[in-house]
């Protein structure tokens, strides 16, 4: 049975609503990260780049939706919500970030959301005409097409961002930092918005999501391939293959370092038996800590070992505090 225009309109509304729901879930994905930042009163080495770019993307799509002559409601609703959520993330980040991270984030916001977006808006309003040649704020026409192309190109760049994560998975043979459900949600989101764009014949929305779908499928395939390798690595770590130091371990090692200086070496073996750790491994770590303290000539506590984060699940960044 052939679809009538009424059926196509109803389908577009359904996919638009589903796209809004899935996208809302994707926007909420970083919430646990910012809850940790709030609890620790520190950005924990996380970078602000993804949230600055996400805010710029939402604002750019909002501008495009306002220029559309029709079928812009679904795009406006989800991107308005996205702007509010990303702005909240960035506010929390700026509150607990170091001075260096705050300056870097301010530069990003100035570059993307003020400079780049402002340039696009002013240029298209002044030099590109809409449907009504005599009205500066007119919709549609060449103005809609130009901004649509800009949105499409930027969306392709954003969808290509997971290539770095996929490369890391292949190199490390671990999917620890590429959660399956996030990849699945992004793939589902791309499907919904592709069909929405296709049904309303907005190919600036539909075509970039083809790439998003392809990358999402590739991520899930990589997850299936390397998930067993990740489990083996975790088992090896738990069995003492790699000694990972957590915050509680650091506190105990601090006390051991002090005891070493006071000549109470036997405390190492007692504490290692209580904590069920290899005594020789702890001795090596404590010796390194004592050497660092002696070389620096002060009593500062070593909070990182061999350049790795003390907390295993905290990713490092260029602006790590």
C-alpha positions, 0 to 999 in steps of 0.5 A: 500500500502506497503511503499518502502525504498524511501517513508520511507526516504522521511517520515523521512526527513519530520518528521526530518524537523518538529522536527527541527521546533518544537524544535526550538520553544521550544528553544525560549520558555524562551526568554520572561524570558531573556527579563525580565532579560535584562530589569530589569538588574537582574536574578530575582531569576531564576536558571541557572540549566535548561539552563546548562542541556539543553546545555549539552544535545545539546552537547551530542546529537551533539557528538552522531550525528557525530558518526552516519554513516548516518541520522545524519544531522537533529540531527546536525542542531537542536542541533547546533542551540540549543547550540547557543541559550542556550549559549546565554541564559547563557551569559545573565544570567552570565552578570546580575547574582549575584556573588553567582549565577555566581559561581554556574553556572560556577560550573554547566558548569564545571561539565556537559559541561567540566567534564562529557561530556569530560569524555564521549568523551575521554572514548569512543574515547580511549576505545570503537572502531568504525567501523574501529578498527585502526582509533581513530576517526572512526564512527559507531560500538560499539562507536555509540551504547555506546554513543547512550545508554548514550543519551537515559538514559540522555533523560529519566532523562530529560523527567522525570524532569516535575514530580516535576512540575506535583506534584506541580500542584496536591498539589496546584491545580494550573497550573499557572507555567505549561503553556498549550502551552509549554506542548503541544509543548513538546508533539508535539516535542516528537511525531516528534522525535519518528517517525523520530527515528522510520523511520531511525531505531534509537531507541536511539532517538525514545524510550526516546520520548515515555516517553516524549509523555506520560509525555506531555499528563499527563501534558495536562490532569492535565491542563484541570483538574485544570485550573478552580481551577486556575481561581477561585484562581485568582478571590479570590485574585482579590476580596481580598481573598489573598493580593498580593503585587506588586512593585507599592504597595511596593513604596506606603507602603514605604511612608506610613511607613515613615508617620506612624513614623511621626504621620500621621496615617490618610494618610493610609485611604486616600491612601487606598481609592484612591487605592481601598484597604482595609485599615485594611489590609494595616495597618497590612502590614505597622505595620509589616514594621515599626516593622521590621525597629524598630527592626533592628534600620535602615531605610532599606526598606522592599522589601519582605513580609512574605518571598514571592516575591514582584512581583507575577510572579517571581519564587524564587530559591535557588540563588535568589538575 
